[in-house]
Amino acid sequence: MIFEIDDRVMCRDEGGEVLTGTIIFLNKNEYGESTGYVVQLDDNRIIGCSRYQIARIDTE
């Protein structure tokens, strides 16, 4: 799945808690492929999530 900046997402922290927020930055490798995401959570904390920890929230 391809994610973009401003996508609403959920991810799990190390303790397994589900967190929700908005992607604010994409980490990319030398080939331009997204490898991780910086997410601003709904409580304004900022965390990093790998592509394996993240899922899109349907907003429609």
mmCIF file of the N, C-alpha and C atoms, coordinates in Angstrom:
data_MODEL
# 
_entry.id   MODEL 
# 
loop_
_atom_site.group_PDB 
_atom_site.id 
_atom_site.type_symbol 
_atom_site.label_atom_id 
_atom_site.label_alt_id 
_atom_site.label_comp_id 
_atom_site.label_asym_id 
_atom_site.label_entity_id 
_atom_site.label_seq_id 
_atom_site.pdbx_PDB_ins_code 
_atom_site.Cartn_x 
_atom_site.Cartn_y 
_atom_site.Cartn_z 
_atom_site.occupancy 
_atom_site.B_iso_or_equiv 
_atom_site.pdbx_formal_charge 
_atom_site.auth_seq_id 
_atom_site.auth_comp_id 
_atom_site.auth_asym_id 
_atom_site.auth_atom_id 
_atom_site.pdbx_PDB_model_num 
ATOM 1   N N  . MET A 1 1  ? 0.842   -1.177 0.000  1.00 0.00 ? 1  MET A N  1 
ATOM 2   C CA . MET A 1 1  ? 0.000   0.000  0.000  1.00 0.00 ? 1  MET A CA 1 
ATOM 3   C C  . MET A 1 1  ? 0.886   1.239  0.000  1.00 0.00 ? 1  MET A C  1 
ATOM 4   N N  . ILE A 1 2  ? 0.492   2.226  -0.770 1.00 0.00 ? 2  ILE A N  1 
ATOM 5   C CA . ILE A 1 2  ? 1.253   3.470  -0.863 1.00 0.00 ? 2  ILE A CA 1 
ATOM 6   C C  . ILE A 1 2  ? 0.576   4.513  0.015  1.00 0.00 ? 2  ILE A C  1 
ATOM 7   N N  . PHE A 1 3  ? 1.373   5.170  0.840  1.00 0.00 ? 3  PHE A N  1 
ATOM 8   C CA . PHE A 1 3  ? 0.883   6.216  1.719  1.00 0.00 ? 3  PHE A CA 1 
ATOM 9   C C  . PHE A 1 3  ? 1.470   7.545  1.275  1.00 0.00 ? 3  PHE A C  1 
ATOM 10  N N  . GLU A 1 4  ? 0.738   8.607  1.532  1.00 0.00 ? 4  GLU A N  1 
ATOM 11  C CA . GLU A 1 4  ? 1.162   9.956  1.179  1.00 0.00 ? 4  GLU A CA 1 
ATOM 12  C C  . GLU A 1 4  ? 1.067   10.861 2.402  1.00 0.00 ? 4  GLU A C  1 
ATOM 13  N N  . ILE A 1 5  ? 1.733   12.004 2.339  1.00 0.00 ? 5  ILE A N  1 
ATOM 14  C CA . ILE A 1 5  ? 1.616   13.005 3.390  1.00 0.00 ? 5  ILE A CA 1 
ATOM 15  C C  . ILE A 1 5  ? 0.148   13.405 3.494  1.00 0.00 ? 5  ILE A C  1 
ATOM 16  N N  . ASP A 1 6  ? -0.317  13.625 4.693  1.00 0.00 ? 6  ASP A N  1 
ATOM 17  C CA . ASP A 1 6  ? -1.691  14.007 5.052  1.00 0.00 ? 6  ASP A CA 1 
ATOM 18  C C  . ASP A 1 6  ? -2.659  12.828 5.106  1.00 0.00 ? 6  ASP A C  1 
ATOM 19  N N  . ASP A 1 7  ? -2.213  11.597 4.810  1.00 0.00 ? 7  ASP A N  1 
ATOM 20  C CA . ASP A 1 7  ? -3.086  10.436 4.980  1.00 0.00 ? 7  ASP A CA 1 
ATOM 21  C C  . ASP A 1 7  ? -3.358  10.223 6.465  1.00 0.00 ? 7  ASP A C  1 
ATOM 22  N N  . ARG A 1 8  ? -4.615  9.895  6.785  1.00 0.00 ? 8  ARG A N  1 
ATOM 23  C CA . ARG A 1 8  ? -4.987  9.512  8.145  1.00 0.00 ? 8  ARG A CA 1 
ATOM 24  C C  . ARG A 1 8  ? -4.643  8.038  8.313  1.00 0.00 ? 8  ARG A C  1 
ATOM 25  N N  . VAL A 1 9  ? -3.902  7.719  9.365  1.00 0.00 ? 9  VAL A N  1 
ATOM 26  C CA . VAL A 1 9  ? -3.420  6.356  9.559  1.00 0.00 ? 9  VAL A CA 1 
ATOM 27  C C  . VAL A 1 9  ? -3.542  5.939  11.022 1.00 0.00 ? 9  VAL A C  1 
ATOM 28  N N  . MET A 1 10 ? -3.397  4.639  11.212 1.00 0.00 ? 10 MET A N  1 
ATOM 29  C CA . MET A 1 10 ? -3.247  4.102  12.555 1.00 0.00 ? 10 MET A CA 1 
ATOM 30  C C  . MET A 1 10 ? -1.993  3.237  12.555 1.00 0.00 ? 10 MET A C  1 
ATOM 31  N N  . CYS A 1 11 ? -1.348  3.186  13.707 1.00 0.00 ? 11 CYS A N  1 
ATOM 32  C CA . CYS A 1 11 ? -0.174  2.327  13.846 1.00 0.00 ? 11 CYS A CA 1 
ATOM 33  C C  . CYS A 1 11 ? -0.131  1.823  15.279 1.00 0.00 ? 11 CYS A C  1 
ATOM 34  N N  . ARG A 1 12 ? 0.674   0.811  15.498 1.00 0.00 ? 12 ARG A N  1 
ATOM 35  C CA . ARG A 1 12 ? 0.808   0.233  16.837 1.00 0.00 ? 12 ARG A CA 1 
ATOM 36  C C  . ARG A 1 12 ? 2.153   0.638  17.425 1.00 0.00 ? 12 ARG A C  1 
ATOM 37  N N  . ASP A 1 13 ? 2.135   1.029  18.692 1.00 0.00 ? 13 ASP A N  1 
ATOM 38  C CA . ASP A 1 13 ? 3.398   1.324  19.357 1.00 0.00 ? 13 ASP A CA 1 
ATOM 39  C C  . ASP A 1 13 ? 4.029   0.014  19.827 1.00 0.00 ? 13 ASP A C  1 
ATOM 40  N N  . GLU A 1 14 ? 5.171   0.104  20.473 1.00 0.00 ? 14 GLU A N  1 
ATOM 41  C CA . GLU A 1 14 ? 5.892   -1.102 20.893 1.00 0.00 ? 14 GLU A CA 1 
ATOM 42  C C  . GLU A 1 14 ? 5.112   -1.932 21.898 1.00 0.00 ? 14 GLU A C  1 
ATOM 43  N N  . GLY A 1 15 ? 4.200   -1.298 22.640 1.00 0.00 ? 15 GLY A N  1 
ATOM 44  C CA . GLY A 1 15 ? 3.378   -2.016 23.609 1.00 0.00 ? 15 GLY A CA 1 
ATOM 45  C C  . GLY A 1 15 ? 2.112   -2.602 23.014 1.00 0.00 ? 15 GLY A C  1 
ATOM 46  N N  . GLY A 1 16 ? 1.885   -2.368 21.705 1.00 0.00 ? 16 GLY A N  1 
ATOM 47  C CA . GLY A 1 16 ? 0.719   -2.907 21.029 1.00 0.00 ? 16 GLY A CA 1 
ATOM 48  C C  . GLY A 1 16 ? -0.486  -1.986 21.013 1.00 0.00 ? 16 GLY A C  1 
ATOM 49  N N  . GLU A 1 17 ? -0.361  -0.797 21.625 1.00 0.00 ? 17 GLU A N  1 
ATOM 50  C CA . GLU A 1 17 ? -1.479  0.156  21.637 1.00 0.00 ? 17 GLU A CA 1 
ATOM 51  C C  . GLU A 1 17 ? -1.676  0.744  20.239 1.00 0.00 ? 17 GLU A C  1 
ATOM 52  N N  . VAL A 1 18 ? -2.924  0.858  19.818 1.00 0.00 ? 18 VAL A N  1 
ATOM 53  C CA . VAL A 1 18 ? -3.248  1.437  18.519 1.00 0.00 ? 18 VAL A CA 1 
ATOM 54  C C  . VAL A 1 18 ? -3.294  2.958  18.658 1.00 0.00 ? 18 VAL A C  1 
ATOM 55  N N  . LEU A 1 19 ? -2.540  3.630  17.802 1.00 0.00 ? 19 LEU A N  1 
ATOM 56  C CA . LEU A 1 19 ? -2.464  5.086  17.811 1.00 0.00 ? 19 LEU A CA 1 
ATOM 57  C C  . LEU A 1 19 ? -2.947  5.610  16.463 1.00 0.00 ? 19 LEU A C  1 
ATOM 58  N N  . THR A 1 20 ? -3.590  6.766  16.451 1.00 0.00 ? 20 THR A N  1 
ATOM 59  C CA . THR A 1 20 ? -4.065  7.343  15.194 1.00 0.00 ? 20 THR A CA 1 
ATOM 60  C C  . THR A 1 20 ? -3.474  8.733  15.005 1.00 0.00 ? 20 THR A C  1 
ATOM 61  N N  . GLY A 1 21 ? -3.293  9.091  13.729 1.00 0.00 ? 21 GLY A N  1 
ATOM 62  C CA . GLY A 1 21 ? -2.743  10.397 13.419 1.00 0.00 ? 21 GLY A CA 1 
ATOM 63  C C  . GLY A 1 21 ? -2.651  10.623 11.926 1.00 0.00 ? 21 GLY A C  1 
ATOM 64  N N  . THR A 1 22 ? -1.799  11.566 11.541 1.00 0.00 ? 22 THR A N  1 
ATOM 65  C CA . THR A 1 22 ? -1.655  11.990 10.153 1.00 0.00 ? 22 THR A CA 1 
ATOM 66  C C  . THR A 1 22 ? -0.183  11.935 9.756  1.00 0.00 ? 22 THR A C  1 
ATOM 67  N N  . ILE A 1 23 ? 0.098   11.395 8.579  1.00 0.00 ? 23 ILE A N  1 
ATOM 68  C CA . ILE A 1 23 ? 1.476   11.345 8.085  1.00 0.00 ? 23 ILE A CA 1 
ATOM 69  C C  . ILE A 1 23 ? 1.943   12.763 7.774  1.00 0.00 ? 23 ILE A C  1 
ATOM 70  N N  . ILE A 1 24 ? 3.123   13.134 8.318  1.00 0.00 ? 24 ILE A N  1 
ATOM 71  C CA . ILE A 1 24 ? 3.672   14.459 8.054  1.00 0.00 ? 24 ILE A CA 1 
ATOM 72  C C  . ILE A 1 24 ? 4.997   14.407 7.300  1.00 0.00 ? 24 ILE A C  1 
ATOM 73  N N  . PHE A 1 25 ? 5.601   13.211 7.187  1.00 0.00 ? 25 PHE A N  1 
ATOM 74  C CA . PHE A 1 25 ? 6.875   13.087 6.476  1.00 0.00 ? 25 PHE A CA 1 
ATOM 75  C C  . PHE A 1 25 ? 7.054   11.652 6.028  1.00 0.00 ? 25 PHE A C  1 
ATOM 76  N N  . LEU A 1 26 ? 7.637   11.466 4.841  1.00 0.00 ? 26 LEU A N  1 
ATOM 77  C CA . LEU A 1 26 ? 7.934   10.139 4.309  1.00 0.00 ? 26 LEU A CA 1 
ATOM 78  C C  . LEU A 1 26 ? 9.439   9.919  4.322  1.00 0.00 ? 26 LEU A C  1 
ATOM 79  N N  . ASN A 1 27 ? 9.899   8.831  4.916  1.00 0.00 ? 27 ASN A N  1 
ATOM 80  C CA . ASN A 1 27 ? 11.300  8.433  4.836  1.00 0.00 ? 27 ASN A CA 1 
ATOM 81  C C  . ASN A 1 27 ? 11.454  7.569  3.595  1.00 0.00 ? 27 ASN A C  1 
ATOM 82  N N  . LYS A 1 28 ? 12.448  7.878  2.764  1.00 0.00 ? 28 LYS A N  1 
ATOM 83  C CA . LYS A 1 28 ? 12.636  7.122  1.520  1.00 0.00 ? 28 LYS A CA 1 
ATOM 84  C C  . LYS A 1 28 ? 14.061  6.591  1.422  1.00 0.00 ? 28 LYS A C  1 
ATOM 85  N N  . ASN A 1 29 ? 14.189  5.463  0.721  1.00 0.00 ? 29 ASN A N  1 
ATOM 86  C CA . ASN A 1 29 ? 15.525  4.901  0.489  1.00 0.00 ? 29 ASN A CA 1 
ATOM 87  C C  . ASN A 1 29 ? 16.133  5.533  -0.761 1.00 0.00 ? 29 ASN A C  1 
ATOM 88  N N  . GLU A 1 30 ? 17.294  5.067  -1.149 1.00 0.00 ? 30 GLU A N  1 
ATOM 89  C CA . GLU A 1 30 ? 18.004  5.652  -2.299 1.00 0.00 ? 30 GLU A CA 1 
ATOM 90  C C  . GLU A 1 30 ? 17.272  5.444  -3.624 1.00 0.00 ? 30 GLU A C  1 
ATOM 91  N N  . TYR A 1 31 ? 16.291  4.566  -3.649 1.00 0.00 ? 31 TYR A N  1 
ATOM 92  C CA . TYR A 1 31 ? 15.516  4.311  -4.864 1.00 0.00 ? 31 TYR A CA 1 
ATOM 93  C C  . TYR A 1 31 ? 14.202  5.097  -4.885 1.00 0.00 ? 31 TYR A C  1 
ATOM 94  N N  . GLY A 1 32 ? 13.961  5.908  -3.849 1.00 0.00 ? 32 GLY A N  1 
ATOM 95  C CA . GLY A 1 32 ? 12.744  6.700  -3.771 1.00 0.00 ? 32 GLY A CA 1 
ATOM 96  C C  . GLY A 1 32 ? 11.548  5.956  -3.200 1.00 0.00 ? 32 GLY A C  1 
ATOM 97  N N  . GLU A 1 33 ? 11.787  4.744  -2.697 1.00 0.00 ? 33 GLU A N  1 
ATOM 98  C CA . GLU A 1 33 ? 10.695  3.952  -2.112 1.00 0.00 ? 33 GLU A CA 1 
ATOM 99  C C  . GLU A 1 33 ? 10.511  4.342  -0.649 1.00 0.00 ? 33 GLU A C  1 
ATOM 100 N N  . SER A 1 34 ? 9.259   4.484  -0.224 1.00 0.00 ? 34 SER A N  1 
ATOM 101 C CA . SER A 1 34 ? 8.981   4.810  1.177  1.00 0.00 ? 34 SER A CA 1 
ATOM 102 C C  . SER A 1 34 ? 9.368   3.636  2.069  1.00 0.00 ? 34 SER A C  1 
ATOM 103 N N  . THR A 1 35 ? 10.115  3.930  3.117  1.00 0.00 ? 35 THR A N  1 
ATOM 104 C CA . THR A 1 35 ? 10.553  2.898  4.051  1.00 0.00 ? 35 THR A CA 1 
ATOM 105 C C  . THR A 1 35 ? 10.011  3.124  5.448  1.00 0.00 ? 35 THR A C  1 
ATOM 106 N N  . GLY A 1 36 ? 9.512   4.304  5.707  1.00 0.00 ? 36 GLY A N  1 
ATOM 107 C CA . GLY A 1 36 ? 8.971   4.627  7.015  1.00 0.00 ? 36 GLY A CA 1 
ATOM 108 C C  . GLY A 1 36 ? 8.234   5.943  6.954  1.00 0.00 ? 36 GLY A C  1 
ATOM 109 N N  . TYR A 1 37 ? 7.546   6.236  8.037  1.00 0.00 ? 37 TYR A N  1 
ATOM 110 C CA . TYR A 1 37 ? 6.666   7.401  8.050  1.00 0.00 ? 37 TYR A CA 1 
ATOM 111 C C  . TYR A 1 37 ? 6.788   8.113  9.379  1.00 0.00 ? 37 TYR A C  1 
ATOM 112 N N  . VAL A 1 38 ? 6.700   9.442  9.332  1.00 0.00 ? 38 VAL A N  1 
ATOM 113 C CA . VAL A 1 38 ? 6.620   10.237 10.551 1.00 0.00 ? 38 VAL A CA 1 
ATOM 114 C C  . VAL A 1 38 ? 5.161   10.656 10.673 1.00 0.00 ? 38 VAL A C  1 
ATOM 115 N N  . VAL A 1 39 ? 4.586   10.340 11.840 1.00 0.00 ? 39 VAL A N  1 
ATOM 116 C CA . VAL A 1 39 ? 3.155   10.548 12.054 1.00 0.00 ? 39 VAL A CA 1 
ATOM 117 C C  . VAL A 1 39 ? 2.958   11.498 13.229 1.00 0.00 ? 39 VAL A C  1 
ATOM 118 N N  . GLN A 1 40 ? 2.137   12.528 13.004 1.00 0.00 ? 40 GLN A N  1 
ATOM 119 C CA . GLN A 1 40 ? 1.713   13.378 14.111 1.00 0.00 ? 40 GLN A CA 1 
ATOM 120 C C  . GLN A 1 40 ? 0.421   12.790 14.637 1.00 0.00 ? 40 GLN A C  1 
ATOM 121 N N  . LEU A 1 41 ? 0.481   12.314 15.876 1.00 0.00 ? 41 LEU A N  1 
ATOM 122 C CA . LEU A 1 41 ? -0.675  11.671 16.490 1.00 0.00 ? 41 LEU A CA 1 
ATOM 123 C C  . LEU A 1 41 ? -1.745  12.695 16.840 1.00 0.00 ? 41 LEU A C  1 
ATOM 124 N N  . ASP A 1 42 ? -2.941  12.203 17.066 1.00 0.00 ? 42 ASP A N  1 
ATOM 125 C CA . ASP A 1 42 ? -4.059  13.075 17.415 1.00 0.00 ? 42 ASP A CA 1 
ATOM 126 C C  . ASP A 1 42 ? -3.805  13.861 18.697 1.00 0.00 ? 42 ASP A C  1 
ATOM 127 N N  . ASP A 1 43 ? -2.933  13.347 19.574 1.00 0.00 ? 43 ASP A N  1 
ATOM 128 C CA . ASP A 1 43 ? -2.608  14.071 20.815 1.00 0.00 ? 43 ASP A CA 1 
ATOM 129 C C  . ASP A 1 43 ? -1.371  14.964 20.636 1.00 0.00 ? 43 ASP A C  1 
ATOM 130 N N  . ASN A 1 44 ? -0.948  15.180 19.372 1.00 0.00 ? 44 ASN A N  1 
ATOM 131 C CA . ASN A 1 44 ? 0.151   16.050 18.959 1.00 0.00 ? 44 ASN A CA 1 
ATOM 132 C C  . ASN A 1 44 ? 1.547   15.475 19.168 1.00 0.00 ? 44 ASN A C  1 
ATOM 133 N N  . ARG A 1 45 ? 1.681   14.258 19.699 1.00 0.00 ? 45 ARG A N  1 
ATOM 134 C CA . ARG A 1 45 ? 3.000   13.626 19.748 1.00 0.00 ? 45 ARG A CA 1 
ATOM 135 C C  . ARG A 1 45 ? 3.402   13.270 18.323 1.00 0.00 ? 45 ARG A C  1 
ATOM 136 N N  . ILE A 1 46 ? 4.701   13.172 18.091 1.00 0.00 ? 46 ILE A N  1 
ATOM 137 C CA . ILE A 1 46 ? 5.217   12.788 16.784 1.00 0.00 ? 46 ILE A CA 1 
ATOM 138 C C  . ILE A 1 46 ? 6.025   11.510 16.953 1.00 0.00 ? 46 ILE A C  1 
ATOM 139 N N  . ILE A 1 47 ? 5.717   10.517 16.121 1.00 0.00 ? 47 ILE A N  1 
ATOM 140 C CA . ILE A 1 47 ? 6.398   9.223  16.197 1.00 0.00 ? 47 ILE A CA 1 
ATOM 141 C C  . ILE A 1 47 ? 6.788   8.758  14.803 1.00 0.00 ? 47 ILE A C  1 
ATOM 142 N N  . GLY A 1 48 ? 7.696   7.811  14.742 1.00 0.00 ? 48 GLY A N  1 
ATOM 143 C CA . GLY A 1 48 ? 8.057   7.153  13.496 1.00 0.00 ? 48 GLY A CA 1 
ATOM 144 C C  . GLY A 1 48 ? 7.401   5.781  13.430 1.00 0.00 ? 48 GLY A C  1 
ATOM 145 N N  . CYS A 1 49 ? 6.936   5.410  12.247 1.00 0.00 ? 49 CYS A N  1 
ATOM 146 C CA . CYS A 1 49 ? 6.307   4.104  12.034 1.00 0.00 ? 49 CYS A CA 1 
ATOM 147 C C  . CYS A 1 49 ? 6.925   3.469  10.788 1.00 0.00 ? 49 CYS A C  1 
ATOM 148 N N  . SER A 1 50 ? 7.178   2.183  10.848 1.00 0.00 ? 50 SER A N  1 
ATOM 149 C CA . SER A 1 50 ? 7.635   1.479  9.651  1.00 0.00 ? 50 SER A CA 1 
ATOM 150 C C  . SER A 1 50 ? 6.435   1.136  8.776  1.00 0.00 ? 50 SER A C  1 
ATOM 151 N N  . ARG A 1 51 ? 6.700   0.738  7.576  1.00 0.00 ? 51 ARG A N  1 
ATOM 152 C CA . ARG A 1 51 ? 5.602   0.384  6.669  1.00 0.00 ? 51 ARG A CA 1 
ATOM 153 C C  . ARG A 1 51 ? 4.853   -0.856 7.139  1.00 0.00 ? 51 ARG A C  1 
ATOM 154 N N  . TYR A 1 52 ? 5.442   -1.612 8.060  1.00 0.00 ? 52 TYR A N  1 
ATOM 155 C CA . TYR A 1 52 ? 4.798   -2.812 8.583  1.00 0.00 ? 52 TYR A CA 1 
ATOM 156 C C  . TYR A 1 52 ? 3.900   -2.513 9.784  1.00 0.00 ? 52 TYR A C  1 
ATOM 157 N N  . GLN A 1 53 ? 4.002   -1.313 10.350 1.00 0.00 ? 53 GLN A N  1 
ATOM 158 C CA . GLN A 1 53 ? 3.225   -0.941 11.533 1.00 0.00 ? 53 GLN A CA 1 
ATOM 159 C C  . GLN A 1 53 ? 2.021   -0.067 11.210 1.00 0.00 ? 53 GLN A C  1 
ATOM 160 N N  . ILE A 1 54 ? 1.791   0.264  9.963  1.00 0.00 ? 54 ILE A N  1 
ATOM 161 C CA . ILE A 1 54 ? 0.863   1.331  9.625  1.00 0.00 ? 54 ILE A CA 1 
ATOM 162 C C  . ILE A 1 54 ? -0.272  0.831  8.740  1.00 0.00 ? 54 ILE A C  1 
ATOM 163 N N  . ALA A 1 55 ? -1.450  1.438  8.915  1.00 0.00 ? 55 ALA A N  1 
ATOM 164 C CA . ALA A 1 55 ? -2.612  1.125  8.084  1.00 0.00 ? 55 ALA A CA 1 
ATOM 165 C C  . ALA A 1 55 ? -3.421  2.406  7.884  1.00 0.00 ? 55 ALA A C  1 
ATOM 166 N N  . ARG A 1 56 ? -4.003  2.536  6.720  1.00 0.00 ? 56 ARG A N  1 
ATOM 167 C CA . ARG A 1 56 ? -4.803  3.716  6.404  1.00 0.00 ? 56 ARG A CA 1 
ATOM 168 C C  . ARG A 1 56 ? -6.154  3.636  7.115  1.00 0.00 ? 56 ARG A C  1 
ATOM 169 N N  . ILE A 1 57 ? -6.634  4.792  7.565  1.00 0.00 ? 57 ILE A N  1 
ATOM 170 C CA . ILE A 1 57 ? -7.976  4.910  8.132  1.00 0.00 ? 57 ILE A CA 1 
ATOM 171 C C  . ILE A 1 57 ? -8.867  5.435  7.022  1.00 0.00 ? 57 ILE A C  1 
ATOM 172 N N  . ASP A 1 58 ? -9.956  4.733  6.746  1.00 0.00 ? 58 ASP A N  1 
ATOM 173 C CA . ASP A 1 58 ? -10.900 5.218  5.747  1.00 0.00 ? 58 ASP A CA 1 
ATOM 174 C C  . ASP A 1 58 ? -11.613 6.441  6.294  1.00 0.00 ? 58 ASP A C  1 
ATOM 175 N N  . THR A 1 59 ? -11.565 7.529  5.542  1.00 0.00 ? 59 THR A N  1 
ATOM 176 C CA . THR A 1 59 ? -12.215 8.754  5.968  1.00 0.00 ? 59 THR A CA 1 
ATOM 177 C C  . THR A 1 59 ? -13.454 9.062  5.156  1.00 0.00 ? 59 THR A C  1 
ATOM 178 N N  . GLU A 1 60 ? -13.813 8.166  4.261  1.00 0.00 ? 60 GLU A N  1 
ATOM 179 C CA . GLU A 1 60 ? -14.998 8.380  3.429  1.00 0.00 ? 60 GLU A CA 1 
ATOM 180 C C  . GLU A 1 60 ? -16.128 7.488  3.863  1.00 0.00 ? 60 GLU A C  1 
# 
